[in-house]
Amino acid sequence: MTVLRFLALGLLGGVMAIPLLWGPRGSGFEHARLSALIGLEAGQFVTVPVGLLISVVLAGRRLRTRPPGYVLGVVTIAFGALVATQGWATVTWVEGRPGGLGDPDGEFVMAVLALLSGVFTVVVGMVIVLVRACGAGAQEE
C-alpha cells in the first residue's frame, strides 16, 4: 500500500517542475500547453523514482502500512484525466500542424508520453479507490 501511495504522490509531484521548466517556444495556447506537458513529464521523470525509492524504504522498515485514502485516489484520477485529455489534444494539434516551431517528431513523442502518463495516473487512482473500497488494506492497520 505504501508503494501505491508514493507512486500516486510521485505522479502528482511532477507538477512542481512546470514553473521551473515552462517556456513556450511560440505564441498561443497550444504552445503553452505543450510546454506545460513537457515540464510535467520532466518533473515526473524525477519525482516518480524518488517516490518509489521512499516507498520501498518505508515499506522495508514497516513504517507506513496504512492504505491510501479515497481523497488521494479521486485527486489522482482527476489529475490523470486532465493530463490525458490535454495530452490527446496536443497529439491532435501536433499531427495537424503543417510545420512550425521545434521538432514535430519530438513534440509528438512528448505529447504521446503525456497522454500515456495521464492514462497510467488514472489507472493508479482507480486502483487506490478500488483497494480502499474493497477493504484490502484493512488487515495491515
Contact map, one row per residue, 1 for C-alpha under 8 A:
111110000000000000000000000000000000000000000000000000000000000011110000000000000000000000000000000000000000000000000000000000000000000010000
111111000000000000000000000000000000000000000000000000110110000111110000000000000000000000000000000000000000000000000000000000000000000000000
111111100000000000000000000000000000000000000000000100110010000000000000000000000000000000000000000000000000000000000000000000000000000000000
111111110000000000000000000000000000000000000000000000000000000000010000000000000000000000000000000000000000000000000000000100010000000000000
111111111000000000000000000000000000000000000000000000100000000000110001000000000000000000000000000000000000000000000000000000010000000000000
011111111100000000000000000000000000000000000000001101100000000000000000000000000000000000000000000000000000000000000000000000000000000000000
001111111110000000000000000000000000000000000001001100000000000000000000000000000000000000000000000000000000000000000000000000000000000000000
000111111111000000000000000000000000000000000000000000000000000000000001000100000000000000000000000000000000000000000000100110000000000000000
000011111111100000000000000000000000000000000001001000000000000000000000000000000000000000000000000000000000000000000000000000000000000000000
000001111111110000000000000000000000000000010011111100000000000000000000000000000000000000000000000000000000000000000000000000000000000000000
000000111111110000000000000000000000000000010011000000000000000000000000000000000000000000000000000000000000000000000000100000000000000000000
000000011111111000000000000000000000000000010000000000000000000000000000000100100000000000000000000000000000000000000000000000000000000000000
000000001111111100000000000000000000000000110011000000000000000000000000000000000000000000000000000000000000000000000000000000000000000000000
000000000111111111000000000000000000001111111111000000000000000000000000000000000000000000000000000000000000000000000000000000000000000000000
000000000001111111000000000000000000001100110000000000000000000000000000000000000000000000000000000000000000000000000000000000000000000000000
000000000000111111110000000000000000000100100000000000000000000000000000000000000000000000000000000000000000000000000000000000000000000000000
000000000000011111111000000000000000001101100000000000000000000000000000000000000000000000000000000000000000000000000000000000000000000000000
000000000000011111111100000000000001101100100000000000000000000000000000000000000000000000000000000000000000000000000000000000000000000000000
000000000000000111111100000000000000001000000000000000000000000000000000000000000000000000000000000000000000000000000000000000000000000000000
000000000000000111111100000000000000001000000000000000000000000000000000000000000000000000000000000000000000000000000000000000000000000000000
000000000000000011111110000000000011001000000000000000000000000000000000000000000000000000000000000000000000000000000000000000000000000000000
000000000000000001111111000000010011001000000000000000000000000000000000000000000000000000000000000000000000000000000000000000000000000000000
000000000000000000001111100000010010000000000000000000000000000000000000000000000000000000000000000000000000000000000000000000000000000000000
000000000000000000000111111000110110000000000000000000000000000000000000000000000000000000000000000000000000000000000000000000000000000000000
000000000000000000000011111000110010000000000000000000000000000000000000000000000000000000000000000011000000000000000000000000000000000000000
000000000000000000000001111100110000000000000000000000000000000000000000000000000000000000000000000010000000000000000000000000000000000000000
000000000000000000000001111110110000000000000000000000000000000000000000000000000000000000000000000000000000000000000000000000000000000000000
000000000000000000000000011111110000000000000000000000000000000000000000000000000000000000000000000000000000000000000000000000000000000000000
000000000000000000000000001111111000000000000000000000000000000000000000000000000000000000000000000000000000000000000000000000000000000000000
000000000000000000000000000111111100000000000000000000000000000000000000000000000000000001001000000000000000000000000000000000000000000000000
000000000000000000000001111111111110000000000000000000000000000000000000000000000000000000000000000000000000000000000000000000000000000000000
000000000000000000000111111111111111000000000000000000000000000000000000000000000000000000000000000000000000000000000000000000000000000000000
000000000000000000000000000011111111100000000000000000000000000000000000000000000000010001000000000000000000000000000000000000000000000000000
000000000000000000000001000001111111110000000000000000000000000000000000000000000000000001000000000000000010001000000000000000000000000000000
000000000000000000001111100000111111111000000000000000000000000000000000000000000000000000000000000000000000000000000000000000000000000000000
000000000000000001001100000000011111111100000000000000000000000000000000000000000000000000000000000000000000000000000000000000000000000000000
000000000000000001000000000000001111111110000000000000000000000000000000000000000010001000000000000000000000011001000000000000000000000000000
000000000000000000000000000000000111111111000000000000000000000000000000000000000000000000000000000000000000011001000000000000000000000000000
000000000000011011111100000000000011111111100000000000000000000000000000000000000000000000000000000000000000000000000000000000000000000000000
000000000000011111000000000000000001111111110000000000000000000000000000000000000000000000000000000000000000000000000000000000000000000000000
000000000000010000000000000000000000111111111000000000000000000000000000000000000000000000000000000000000000010011000000000000000000000000000
000000000000010010000000000000000000011111111100000000000000000000000000000000000000000000000000000000000000000000000000000000000000000000000
000000000000111111000000000000000000001111111110000000000000000000000000000000000000000000000000000000000000000000000000000000000000000000000
000000000111111000000000000000000000000111111111000000000000000000000000000000000000000000000000000000000000000000000000000000000000000000000
000000000000010000000000000000000000000011111111100000000000000000000000000000000000000000000000000000000000000000000000000000000000000000000
000000000000010000000000000000000000000001111111110000000000000000000000000000000000000000000000000000000000000000000000000000000000000000000
000000000110110000000000000000000000000000111111111000000000000000000000000000000000000000000000000000000000000000000000000000000000000000000
000000101110110000000000000000000000000000011111111100000000000000000000000000000000000000000000000000000000000000000000000000000000000000000
000000000100000000000000000000000000000000001111111110000000000000000000000000000000000000000000000000000000000000000000000000000000000000000
000000000100000000000000000000000000000000000111111111000000000000000000000000000000000000000000000000000000000000000000000000000000000000000
000001101100000000000000000000000000000000000011111111100000000000000000000000000000000000000000000000000000000000000000000000000000000000000
001001100100000000000000000000000000000000000001111111110000000000000000000000000000000000000000000000000000000000000000000000000000000000000
000000000000000000000000000000000000000000000000111111111000000000000000000000000000000000000000000000000000000000000000000000000000000000000
000001000000000000000000000000000000000000000000011111111100000000000000000000000000000000000000000000000000000000000000000000000000000000000
011011000000000000000000000000000000000000000000001111111110000000000000000000000000000000000000000000000000000000000000000000000000000000000
011000000000000000000000000000000000000000000000000111111111000000000000000000000000000000000000000000000000000000000000000000000000000000000
000000000000000000000000000000000000000000000000000011111111100000000000000000000000000000000000000000000000000000000000000000000000000000000
010000000000000000000000000000000000000000000000000001111111111100000000000000000000000000000000000000000000000000000000000000000000000000000
011000000000000000000000000000000000000000000000000000111111111110000000000000000000000000000000000000000000000000000000000000000000000000000
000000000000000000000000000000000000000000000000000000011111111000000000000000000000000000000000000000000000000000000000000000000000000000000
000000000000000000000000000000000000000000000000000000001111111000000000000000000000000000000000000000000000000000000000000000000000000000000
000000000000000000000000000000000000000000000000000000000111111110000000000000000000000000000000000000000000000000000000000000000000000000000
000000000000000000000000000000000000000000000000000000000111111110000000000000000000000000000000000000000000000000000000000000000000000000000
010000000000000000000000000000000000000000000000000000000110011111000000000000000000000000000000000000000000000000000000000000000000000000000
110000000000000000000000000000000000000000000000000000000010011111100000000000000000000000000000000000000000000000000000000000000000000000011
110000000000000000000000000000000000000000000000000000000000000111110000000000000000000000000000000000000000000000000000000000000000000011011
110010000000000000000000000000000000000000000000000000000000000011111000000000000000000000000000000000000000000000000000000000000001000011011
110110000000000000000000000000000000000000000000000000000000000001111101100000000000000000000000000000000000000000000000000000010001000000000
000000000000000000000000000000000000000000000000000000000000000000111111100000000000000000000000000000000000000000000000000000011001000000000
000000000000000000000000000000000000000000000000000000000000000000011111110000000000000000000000000000000000000000000000000000011001000000000
000000000000000000000000000000000000000000000000000000000000000000001111111000000000000000000000000000000000000000000000000000000000000000000
000010010000000000000000000000000000000000000000000000000000000000011111111100000000000000000000000000000000000000000000000010010000000000000
000000000000000000000000000000000000000000000000000000000000000000011111111110000000000000000000000000000000000000000000000111111000000000000
000000000000000000000000000000000000000000000000000000000000000000000111111111000000000000000000000000000000000000000000000011001000000000000
000000000000000000000000000000000000000000000000000000000000000000000011111111100000000000000000000000000000000000000000000010000000000000000
000000010001000000000000000000000000000000000000000000000000000000000001111111110000000000000000000000000000000000000000110110000000000000000
000000000000000000000000000000000000000000000000000000000000000000000000111111111000000000000000000000000000000000000000111111000000000000000
000000000000000000000000000000000000000000000000000000000000000000000000011111111100000000000000000000000000000000000000010000000000000000000
000000000001000000000000000000000000000000000000000000000000000000000000001111111110000000000000000000000000000000000100110000000000000000000
000000000000000000000000000000000000000000000000000000000000000000000000000111111111000000000000000000000000000000001111110000000000000000000
000000000000000000000000000000000000000000000000000000000000000000000000000011111111100000000000000000000000000000000110110000000000000000000
000000000000000000000000000000000000000000000000000000000000000000000000000001111111110000000000000000000000000000000100000000000000000000000
000000000000000000000000000000000000100000000000000000000000000000000000000000111111111000000000000000000000000001101100000000000000000000000
000000000000000000000000000000000000000000000000000000000000000000000000000000011111111100000000000000000000000001111110000000000000000000000
000000000000000000000000000000000000000000000000000000000000000000000000000000001111111110000000000000000000000000100100000000000000000000000
000000000000000000000000000000001000000000000000000000000000000000000000000000000111111111000000000000000000000000100000000000000000000000000
000000000000000000000000000000000000100000000000000000000000000000000000000000000011111111100000000000000000001111100100000000000000000000000
000000000000000000000000000000000000000000000000000000000000000000000000000000000001111111110000000000000000001100100000000000000000000000000
000000000000000000000000000000000000000000000000000000000000000000000000000000000000111111111000000000000000000000000000000000000000000000000
000000000000000000000000000001001100000000000000000000000000000000000000000000000000011111111100000000000000001000000000000000000000000000000
000000000000000000000000000000000000000000000000000000000000000000000000000000000000001111111110000000000001001100000000000000000000000000000
000000000000000000000000000000000000000000000000000000000000000000000000000000000000000111111111000000000000000000000000000000000000000000000
000000000000000000000000000001000000000000000000000000000000000000000000000000000000000011111111100000000000000000000000000000000000000000000
000000000000000000000000000000000000000000000000000000000000000000000000000000000000000001111111100000010011000000000000000000000000000000000
000000000000000000000000000000000000000000000000000000000000000000000000000000000000000000111111110000000001000000000000000000000000000000000
000000000000000000000000000000000000000000000000000000000000000000000000000000000000000000011111110000000000000000000000000000000000000000000
000000000000000000000000000000000000000000000000000000000000000000000000000000000000000000001111111100000000000000000000000000000000000000000
000000000000000000000000000000000000000000000000000000000000000000000000000000000000000000000011111100000000000000000000000000000000000000000
000000000000000000000000000000000000000000000000000000000000000000000000000000000000000000000000111110010000000000000000000000000000000000000
000000000000000000000000000000000000000000000000000000000000000000000000000000000000000000000000111111010000000000000000000000000000000000000
000000000000000000000000110000000000000000000000000000000000000000000000000000000000000000000000001111110000000000000000000000000000000000000
000000000000000000000000100000000000000000000000000000000000000000000000000000000000000000000000000111110010000000000000000000000000000000000
000000000000000000000000000000000000000000000000000000000000000000000000000000000000000000000000000011111110000000000000000000000000000000000
000000000000000000000000000000000000000000000000000000000000000000000000000000000000000000000100001111111111000000000000000000000000000000000
000000000000000000000000000000000000000000000000000000000000000000000000000000000000000000000000000000111111100000000000000000000000000000000
000000000000000000000000000000000000000000000000000000000000000000000000000000000000000000000000000000111111110000000000000000000000000000000
000000000000000000000000000000000100000000000000000000000000000000000000000000000000000000000100000001111111111000000000000000000000000000000
000000000000000000000000000000000000000000000000000000000000000000000000000000000000000000100110000000011111111100000000000000000000000000000
000000000000000000000000000000000000000000000000000000000000000000000000000000000000000000000000000000001111111110000000000000000000000000000
000000000000000000000000000000000000110010000000000000000000000000000000000000000000000000000000000000000111111111000000000000000000000000000
000000000000000000000000000000000100110000000000000000000000000000000000000000000000001101100000000000000011111111100000000000000000000000000
000000000000000000000000000000000000000000000000000000000000000000000000000000000000001100100000000000000001111111110000000000000000000000000
000000000000000000000000000000000000000010000000000000000000000000000000000000000000001000000000000000000000111111111000000000000000000000000
000000000000000000000000000000000000110010000000000000000000000000000000000000000011001000000000000000000000011111111100000000000000000000000
000000000000000000000000000000000000000000000000000000000000000000000000000000000011111100000000000000000000001111111110000000000000000000000
000000000000000000000000000000000000000000000000000000000000000000000000000000000001000000000000000000000000000111111111000000000000000000000
000000000000000000000000000000000000000000000000000000000000000000000000000000010011000000000000000000000000000011111111100000000000000000000
000000000000000000000000000000000000000000000000000000000000000000000000000000111111101000000000000000000000000001111111110000000000000000000
000000000000000000000000000000000000000000000000000000000000000000000000000000011001000000000000000000000000000000111111111000000000000000000
000000000000000000000000000000000000000000000000000000000000000000000000000000010000000000000000000000000000000000011111111100000000000000000
000000010010000000000000000000000000000000000000000000000000000000000000000110111000000000000000000000000000000000001111111110000000000000000
000000000000000000000000000000000000000000000000000000000000000000000000000111111000000000000000000000000000000000000111111111000000000000000
000000000000000000000000000000000000000000000000000000000000000000000000000010000000000000000000000000000000000000000011111111100000000000000
000100010000000000000000000000000000000000000000000000000000000000000000100110000000000000000000000000000000000000000001111111110000000000000
000000010000000000000000000000000000000000000000000000000000000000000001111110000000000000000000000000000000000000000000111111111000000000000
000000000000000000000000000000000000000000000000000000000000000000000000110010000000000000000000000000000000000000000000011111111100000000000
000000000000000000000000000000000000000000000000000000000000000000000000100000000000000000000000000000000000000000000000001111111110000000000
000110000000000000000000000000000000000000000000000000000000000000011101100000000000000000000000000000000000000000000000000111111111000000000
000000000000000000000000000000000000000000000000000000000000000000001100110000000000000000000000000000000000000000000000000011111111100000000
000000000000000000000000000000000000000000000000000000000000000000000000000000000000000000000000000000000000000000000000000001111111110000000
000000000000000000000000000000000000000000000000000000000000000000000000000000000000000000000000000000000000000000000000000000111111111110000
000000000000000000000000000000000000000000000000000000000000000000111100000000000000000000000000000000000000000000000000000000011111111110000
000000000000000000000000000000000000000000000000000000000000000000000000000000000000000000000000000000000000000000000000000000001111111100000
000000000000000000000000000000000000000000000000000000000000000000000000000000000000000000000000000000000000000000000000000000000111111100000
000000000000000000000000000000000000000000000000000000000000000000000000000000000000000000000000000000000000000000000000000000000011111111000
000000000000000000000000000000000000000000000000000000000000000000000000000000000000000000000000000000000000000000000000000000000011111111100
100000000000000000000000000000000000000000000000000000000000000001100000000000000000000000000000000000000000000000000000000000000011001111111
000000000000000000000000000000000000000000000000000000000000000001100000000000000000000000000000000000000000000000000000000000000000001111111
000000000000000000000000000000000000000000000000000000000000000000000000000000000000000000000000000000000000000000000000000000000000000111111
000000000000000000000000000000000000000000000000000000000000000011100000000000000000000000000000000000000000000000000000000000000000000011111
000000000000000000000000000000000000000000000000000000000000000011100000000000000000000000000000000000000000000000000000000000000000000011111
